[in-house]
Structure formats: structure tokens, C-alpha cells
């Protein structure tokens, strides 16, 4: 006999305010009661309203009478798997965020879930508690922003209809309505900028989460992305191409997500033939994971070709010279420079000087000479120090302050990107994170925003 759905309303640990009164509703679906119990205990301290179901059909029954903000479903369940369940959730409540728990035993089923269920993220089992909390927060934040965009778009449409109905003689009224439309357009532009910023931040966070398993590689993807951004500027590439290269730099190791720890930390030069064969598939795995996302198709092609050589002796396609996508040609020397110094490409760790010399020797054979020249020029440039910022503690943080440097956890995970504008909600979350982790968290914020916030 199927168990009845269990419902618990989690209580926040702080005094409720008007901002925290409406708590997000989560629906957790898994055929294993122990998994549901573990997830419910995980989310209890964070003020979420939690609904649970021991199977897809029970979850669908709950959705008949409940509106949920986010659904977390296991992939492998009897009767109805996670891919089928999330696809039906998308039809019933298309605005809910959808997250899949998977053991990566069947990549084809995971891709089907991404395509049919349009899931926001997928998380490997067993999960890390901090990782899954960050994923849920980011998914709920994105859903809130999407809802705000829809509301603003509908409001703009209604007001445009009103403007068309106005009498031409009411000039003052027309001017007033026009001013309102301009203000709404400004709000839409801000919302779009926030959405784009959150997308890039999500990529950085995901890259940081992958590196938690990668011994000694904390911050590797972000460093590659920083170098890539500077090389793109040196080569005077257009904004769209530069953006795609930056995202590809953050996600270039995504195809290794299923590697065992022993293979992740093993230098390429010491791999067995079987390990080398598996390693060579990681660009293809990355492309397969990213291609269903339209906005990342160019990024996926760049990542696929990251190990191609300029002389045609690379993999997986044996492209040579200009056959290799431009983004891959830009990234190749940067990735190898970082991995040489990390000791995951050769048997020893290279110094910065030795790594740069190795990259220089590969120009024209392994790498595109123009990309190497631009990268070596960037390496010679002095590191820019932010002089107009101030280092503060989490307790000193206030709404309105602007982050001047990336905020990174002690484990190397990107929490917030430079340029982020703090509001009261995020200020509270940063303080709670510092207290929960017992970390002495410091942040660099723009000095002028400190003065404004204090005043």
C-alpha cells in the first residue's frame, strides 16, 4: 500500500518578517523514504515549506491541489522515472523549477530528462549538503526573476494597449503614459541584466562545485576564464564571442564530472591506455550535456575542440589550423598553462616561467601562434590591484554595497561574482553562511558604496 504524502512546514530560525512570511514550497519525490527523510532534515533549518511523495504518481496527485516553487525528483523510480515525472510536472506547473537527482548510471536518460522535462539542474547522488542548498537557492532566485520579468512584460503590454486607446487630444496624458513606459523599459533592462549576470554567476558556481572533487585545482576554471577574458580583449574579439569563450572556460572540465577521484588527480602522462581512452571522451561528454541548451551550443563546440592541435594531431576530430573553432584555439594554451602548473598534465608541477616556455614552444604545432602571442603578452602585464575598494567582514556588509572582487568559499567555490549588488536578503544569507560554516569571511566592496550605505 502506497504511503500517504508527508507534509511538514519548516520554521525559520529567525523572527518572521514581511519579507520571509511567504516561504517557497518544495516538492521532494523519491521511492526511498530514507532519502526523503534526509532531504527534509536538510531543508528544515532554512524555512522552506516541504511536501514529500514516495513516487511519481503521488507527486502528481499533490500537484493537483498544490502550487510548488521547486521540484526535486530522483531519476530511478519504479513505475514512472524522474524523466517522465518531470516532463509531466513541466506541463502541469511550467513555472516551477525542476531538479533531477541522478547516479549518472544512464546518461541517455539524464539527457532525455533535460530535453523533455526542461530541468534547471541535475545533481549527482550522493550529494553534498552545501552543494544542494546552493543549487536550490539559485534555482528559486532564477524562478523569482523569471516571474518578475513575466509580470513586467504583461504590465508593459497592458499599458501599451491603454496608450493606443487614448484620445489624441489628451497630449499631457500621453506624455505621462510615455514616461511610465520608459520607466518600465528601464526596469526590464535591469531585469535582463540581472538575468544575464545570474546566468554567468551560475556557470561560475557550477564550475566551483565540480572543482571540490578536484584535488589541488580549486579556482582552476575561474583562472582560465580570467586569462581568457584578457586574451579576448587583446585579440579584439566581439562581445558575443568573448562571452561564449568565457563561459566555455568556466565549464571546460564539465565532461569529467563522472570521473573517479583517482583519475581526476592523475597526470595525463601517467594514465594507462584505458584511462587515456576515457579521458579523451570528456570533451564529447561535455558537448552532449550542453548541446540541449540553445544558448550554450557554441560553448559546447568550443569545449569539444579544446584538445585539438594546430597541426591536426589532436582529438577528438583531428581538426587542424582554422578548422578548429576560434574559442578552442584561444582556450588551449591557457588550459595547458594552468594544468602544467597544477601537475595534472605532466608528471611534475611546472613553475610559471617553465609553463610559459612550454606554451611558447608549442606555437604553430600544438597551438595557434596568434593565440599564444596574445596569451604571453597578457602574462607579461602587471597584475591589476583594486585600489578603490575596502575589505570588510560579513557583519559589516550592508544592502547597496557592490562586490569589487569574487567572493570565494574556503573550499574554493565561487559564491558571488565581482560587481554583485547586495540587497537585504543576500546580506542576511552571507551572514548566516559565515556563522554556519564558522568561517572568518571577508569581502572586498567598492569604497564609494560603503559610504553610501553608511549614510
SELOZA-524675 format. One record per residue (C-alpha): residue number from 1; y, x, z; chain. Coordinates in steps of 0.02 Angstrom, whole numbers. Example, Ala and Ser with C-alpha at 12.3 -4.5 7.8 and 13.67 -1.06 7.14 Angstrom:
! SELOZA-524675
    n      c2      c1      c3  chain
    1    -225     615     390      A
    2     -53     684     357      A
//
This chain:
! SELOZA-524675
    n      c2      c1      c3  chain
    1       0       0       0      A
    2     168      74     -52      A
    3     285     117      89      A
    4     444      20     106      A
    5     603     117      63      A
    6     679     205     211      A
    7     867     195     232      A
    8     974     295     350      A
    9    1161     307     361      A
   10    1209     484     406      A
   11    1352     502     527      A
   12    1484     638     502      A
   13    1508     758     645      A
   14    1698     741     641      A
   15    1807     591     686      A
   16    1813     470     537      A
   17    1974     458     440      A
   18    2029     351     293      A
   19    1977     494     178      A
   20    1799     507     247      A
   21    1770     320     277      A
   22    1688     288     107      A
   23    1540     406     108      A
   24    1441     445     -52      A
   25    1270     363     -68      A
   26    1121     472    -114      A
   27     952     408    -177      A
   28     806     530    -146      A
   29     644     496    -241      A
   30     480     590    -211      A
   31     300     536    -187      A
   32     282     657     -41      A
   33     352     585     124      A
   34     371     762     195      A
   35     488     810      53      A
   36     593     653      80      A
   37     600     688     267      A
   38     656     868     238      A
   39     794     814     118      A
   40     853     676     235      A
   41     866     800     379      A
   42     960     921     266      A
   43    1094     796     217      A
   44    1111     711     388      A
   45    1247     827     457      A
   46    1355     805     301      A
   47    1399     622     313      A
   48    1303     555     164      A
   49    1225     381     159      A
   50    1044     416     113      A
   51     918     299      29      A
   52     740     359       0      A
   53     596     298    -109      A
   54     416     358    -119      A
   55     401     335    -308      A
   56     498     292    -464      A
   57     468     103    -462      A
   58     526      88    -282      A
   59     681     187    -330      A
   60     717      67    -474      A
   61     697     -81    -356      A
   62     827      -5    -239      A
   63     947      20    -384      A
   64     938    -167    -422      A
   65    1037    -200    -264      A
   66    1125     -36    -227      A
   67    1257      66    -315      A
   68    1222     251    -289      A
   69    1330     403    -322      A
   70    1190     531    -346      A
   71    1002     527    -376      A
   72     883     671    -336      A
   73     709     648    -409      A
   74     551     754    -408      A
   75     481     792    -582      A
   76     296     766    -548      A
   77     258     592    -478      A
   78     112     475    -513      A
   79     144     325    -624      A
   80     320     373    -675      A
   81     375     555    -683      A
   82     551     617    -649      A
   83     598     623    -834      A
   84     553     439    -860      A
   85     633     385    -697      A
   86     799     473    -727      A
   87     808     403    -904      A
   88     796     227    -832      A
   89     923     272    -698      A
   90    1043     325    -837      A
   91    1026     153    -917      A
   92    1044      57    -753      A
   93    1184     158    -674      A
   94    1254     277    -806      A
   95    1394     341    -695      A
   96    1278     408    -559      A
   97    1248     596    -550      A
   98    1066     645    -583      A
   99     974     799    -516      A
  100     793     848    -552      A
  101     678     943    -433      A
  102     550    1042    -532      A
  103     425    1179    -506      A
  104     451    1241    -686      A
  105     266    1214    -723      A
  106     309    1119    -883      A
  107     470    1175    -969      A
  108     446    1044   -1107      A
  109     452     903    -978      A
  110     606     979    -899      A
  111     694     987   -1067      A
  112     644     806   -1101      A
  113     724     757    -936      A
  114     883     847    -985      A
  115     888     759   -1154      A
  116     833     582   -1108      A
  117     895     569    -931      A
  118    1052     671    -962      A
  119    1031     756    -794      A
  120    1175     853    -720      A
  121    1072     994    -645      A
  122     893    1044    -608      A
  123     835    1137    -452      A
  124     678    1241    -430      A
  125     556    1199    -290      A
  126     551    1265    -158      A
  127     739    1252    -144      A
  128     865    1345     -39      A
  129     958    1226      79      A
  130    1129    1302      46      A
  131    1098    1301    -142      A
  132    1053    1116    -149      A
  133    1201    1068     -39      A
  134    1318    1160    -157      A
  135    1239    1077    -309      A
  136    1257     903    -232      A
  137    1439     933    -183      A
  138    1482     997    -356      A
  139    1394     851    -443      A
  140    1483     723    -332      A
  141    1650     808    -363      A
  142    1622     805    -550      A
  143    1571     622    -544      A
  144    1731     581    -447      A
  145    1836     670    -576      A
  146    1749     580    -720      A
  147    1781     413    -636      A
  148    1963     459    -614      A
  149    1975     504    -798      A
  150    1900     337    -849      A
  151    2020     243    -737      A
  152    2170     336    -805      A
  153    2112     309    -984      A
  154    2089     123    -955      A
  155    2260     114    -873      A
  156    2338     203   -1022      A
  157    2255      80   -1142      A
  158    2317     -70   -1045      A
  159    2494      -6   -1038      A
  160    2492      33   -1224      A
  161    2445    -148   -1256      A
  162    2588    -205   -1147      A
  163    2709     -94   -1243      A
  164    2654    -169   -1410      A
  165    2687    -344   -1339      A
  166    2863    -306   -1278      A
  167    3011    -381   -1368      A
  168    3103    -250   -1474      A
  169    3269    -304   -1397      A
  170    3215    -250   -1223      A
  171    3259     -67   -1252      A
  172    3278     -24   -1070      A
  173    3109     -96   -1031      A
  174    3032       2   -1175      A
  175    3110     163   -1110      A
  176    3042     128    -937      A
  177    2866      97   -1003      A
  178    2876     253   -1111      A
  179    2919     356    -959      A
  180    2767     284    -869      A
  181    2654     328   -1016      A
  182    2719     506   -1017      A
  183    2682     521    -833      A
  184    2506     455    -858      A
  185    2478     576   -1002      A
  186    2531     717    -887      A
  187    2403     656    -760      A
  188    2270     652    -896      A
  189    2314     829    -947      A
  190    2299     885    -767      A
  191    2133     794    -750      A
  192    2068     877    -909      A
  193    2125    1048    -847      A
  194    2035    1016    -682      A
  195    1877     962    -776      A
  196    1881    1120    -882      A
  197    1912    1227    -728      A
  198    1768    1143    -635      A
  199    1654    1173    -784      A
  200    1692    1360    -784      A
  201    1675    1363    -594      A
  202    1506    1276    -607      A
  203    1446    1410    -727      A
  204    1502    1546    -606      A
  205    1418    1460    -459      A
  206    1256    1439    -556      A
  207    1260    1623    -606      A
  208    1286    1670    -424      A
  209    1141    1562    -367      A
  210    1025    1647    -492      A
  211    1077    1818    -427      A
  212    1025    1775    -249      A
  213     846    1819    -304      A
  214     901    1973    -399      A
  215     896    2119    -275      A
  216    1048    2231    -292      A
  217    1126    2127    -432      A
  218    1246    2020    -332      A
  219    1402    1989    -435      A
  220    1322    2063    -593      A
  221    1359    1914    -706      A
  222    1538    1897    -642      A
  223    1571    2081    -675      A
  224    1503    2064    -852      A
  225    1615    1911    -875      A
  226    1769    2005    -814      A
  227    1736    2152    -931      A
  228    1701    2032   -1075      A
  229    1865    1940   -1048      A
  230    1961    2104   -1059      A
  231    1866    2162   -1214      A
  232    1901    1995   -1299      A
  233    2087    2021   -1265      A
  234    2076    2198   -1333      A
  235    1992    2134   -1492      A
  236    2120    1991   -1504      A
  237    1987    1857   -1518      A
  238    2039    1674   -1521      A
  239    2038    1569   -1363      A
  240    1882    1467   -1406      A
  241    1777    1620   -1448      A
  242    1838    1711   -1293      A
  243    1793    1562   -1185      A
  244    1617    1550   -1258      A
  245    1590    1736   -1232      A
  246    1650    1721   -1052      A
  247    1526    1579   -1016      A
  248    1386    1674   -1106      A
  249    1422    1824    -994      A
  250    1403    1714    -838      A
  251    1239    1639    -900      A
  252    1160    1783    -996      A
  253    1018    1802    -868      A
  254     977    1615    -856      A
  255     816    1642    -956      A
  256     748    1750    -814      A
  257     756    1607    -689      A
  258     567    1586    -692      A
  259     527    1772    -672      A
  260     437    1829    -514      A
  261     539    1938    -395      A
  262     437    2091    -440      A
  263     485    2076    -624      A
  264     668    2039    -588      A
  265     692    2205    -497      A
  266     582    2312    -608      A
  267     669    2430    -732      A
  268     634    2385    -913      A
  269     572    2562    -948      A
  270     433    2542    -818      A
  271     367    2372    -872      A
  272     188    2350    -930      A
  273     158    2283   -1106      A
  274     125    2109   -1033      A
  275     284    2115    -930      A
  276     384    2178   -1079      A
  277     321    2034   -1185      A
  278     375    1910   -1052      A
  279     543    1998   -1030      A
  280     577    1987   -1218      A
  281     561    1798   -1209      A
  282     704    1773   -1086      A
  283     839    1755   -1222      A
  284     733    1620   -1306      A
  285     705    1531   -1139      A
  286     892    1533   -1108      A
  287     931    1460   -1280      A
  288     802    1322   -1255      A
  289     879    1275   -1087      A
  290    1059    1271   -1152      A
  291    1044    1202   -1329      A
  292    1032    1017   -1274      A
  293    1210    1036   -1205      A
  294    1326    1018   -1356      A
  295    1469    1116   -1278      A
  296    1353    1264   -1245      A
  297    1267    1280   -1414      A
  298    1373    1429   -1469      A
  299    1349    1506   -1297      A
  300    1161    1485   -1317      A
  301    1164    1580   -1484      A
  302    1262    1723   -1405      A
  303    1136    1736   -1262      A
  304     988    1729   -1383      A
  305    1053    1882   -1476      A
  306    1108    1988   -1327      A
  307     966    2114   -1356      A
  308     987    2131   -1544      A
  309    1030    2307   -1604      A
  310    1161    2351   -1732      A
  311    1029    2450   -1830      A
  312     911    2300   -1838      A
  313     782    2364   -1712      A
  314     820    2238   -1576      A
  315     741    2071   -1528      A
  316     703    1926   -1544      A
  317     759    1909   -1727      A
  318     787    2087   -1787      A
  319     965    2048   -1842      A
  320    1074    2194   -1892      A
  321    1261    2230   -1907      A
  322    1364    2073   -1941      A
  323    1209    1962   -1940      A
  324    1218    1974   -1751      A
  325    1337    1841   -1680      A
  326    1504    1915   -1629      A
  327    1485    1861   -1447      A
  328    1318    1952   -1432      A
  329    1394    2110   -1507      A
  330    1533    2104   -1378      A
  331    1415    2074   -1232      A
  332    1277    2200   -1274      A
  333    1366    2362   -1220      A
  334    1441    2278   -1067      A
  335    1274    2210   -1005      A
  336    1187    2377   -1032      A
  337    1329    2470    -943      A
  338    1308    2361    -789      A
  339    1117    2366    -789      A
  340    1115    2555    -811      A
  341    1219    2573    -653      A
  342    1111    2442    -562      A
  343     950    2535    -605      A
  344     865    2388    -693      A
  345     870    2460    -868      A
  346     811    2639    -839      A
  347     711    2724    -702      A
  348     865    2789    -613      A
  349    1037    2723    -572      A
  350    1172    2793    -685      A
  351    1343    2841    -625      A
  352    1491    2754    -708      A
  353    1525    2911    -811      A
  354    1344    2931    -867      A
  355    1330    2745    -910      A
  356    1489    2753   -1014      A
  357    1423    2909   -1104      A
  358    1259    2819   -1143      A
  359    1354    2671   -1216      A
  360    1460    2790   -1320      A
  361    1304    2874   -1392      A
  362    1236    2704   -1444      A
  363    1387    2658   -1551      A
  364    1335    2622   -1730      A
  365    1148    2616   -1690      A
  366    1120    2508   -1537      A
  367    1294    2433   -1527      A
  368    1437    2378   -1639      A
  369    1557    2527   -1644      A
  370    1712    2415   -1631      A
  371    1644    2328   -1476      A
  372    1603    2497   -1397      A
  373    1776    2568   -1435      A
  374    1861    2415   -1358      A
  375    1750    2422   -1203      A
  376    1777    2608   -1175      A
  377    1965    2580   -1189      A
  378    1952    2444   -1057      A
  379    1853    2560    -943      A
  380    1995    2688    -951      A
  381    2125    2561    -895      A
  382    2175    2566    -710      A
  383    2110    2426    -602      A
  384    2247    2297    -578      A
  385    2284    2260    -397      A
  386    2357    2093    -346      A
  387    2516    2138    -254      A
  388    2588    1966    -236      A
  389    2450    1893    -129      A
  390    2408    1879      54      A
  391    2241    1895     144      A
  392    2213    1752     269      A
  393    2070    1685     374      A
  394    1985    1518     344      A
  395    2079    1445     493      A
  396    2247    1490     413      A
  397    2204    1403     250      A
  398    2311    1250     208      A
  399    2323    1121      69      A
  400    2432    1178     -76      A
  401    2384    1362     -66      A
  402    2319    1443    -227      A
  403    2173    1566    -228      A
  404    2225    1733    -304      A
  405    2051    1812    -310      A
  406    1874    1744    -324      A
  407    1803    1682    -159      A
  408    1627    1751    -140      A
  409    1498    1716      -5      A
  410    1421    1860      96      A
  411    1267    1841     -17      A
  412    1372    1868    -174      A
  413    1379    1685    -231      A
  414    1542    1628    -311      A
  415    1613    1488    -204      A
  416    1784    1463    -287      A
  417    1868    1547    -435      A
  418    2039    1628    -435      A
  419    2176    1502    -474      A
  420    2096    1360    -374      A
  421    2224    1246    -288      A
  422    2165    1193    -115      A
  423    2176    1013     -57      A
  424    2140     947     118      A
  425    1958     906      79      A
  426    1914    1080      15      A
  427    2012    1163     157      A
  428    1901    1069     278      A
  429    1743    1117     183      A
  430    1791    1302     182      A
  431    1821    1299     371      A
  432    1655    1209     400      A
  433    1565    1336     289      A
  434    1637    1482     388      A
  435    1587    1403     554      A
  436    1413    1352     493      A
  437    1372    1523     420      A
  438    1452    1616     564      A
  439    1545    1717     434      A
  440    1712    1801     457      A
  441    1779    1727     295      A
  442    1942    1792     224      A
  443    2033    1730      69      A
  444    2168    1802     -44      A
  445    2300    1673     -88      A
  446    2463    1684    -184      A
  447    2602    1733     -67      A
  448    2728    1606    -131      A
  449    2606    1462     -99      A
  450    2586    1519      81      A
  451    2772    1500     111      A
  452    2775    1328      30      A
  453    2625    1268     132      A
  454    2701    1330     294      A
  455    2867    1246     259      A
//
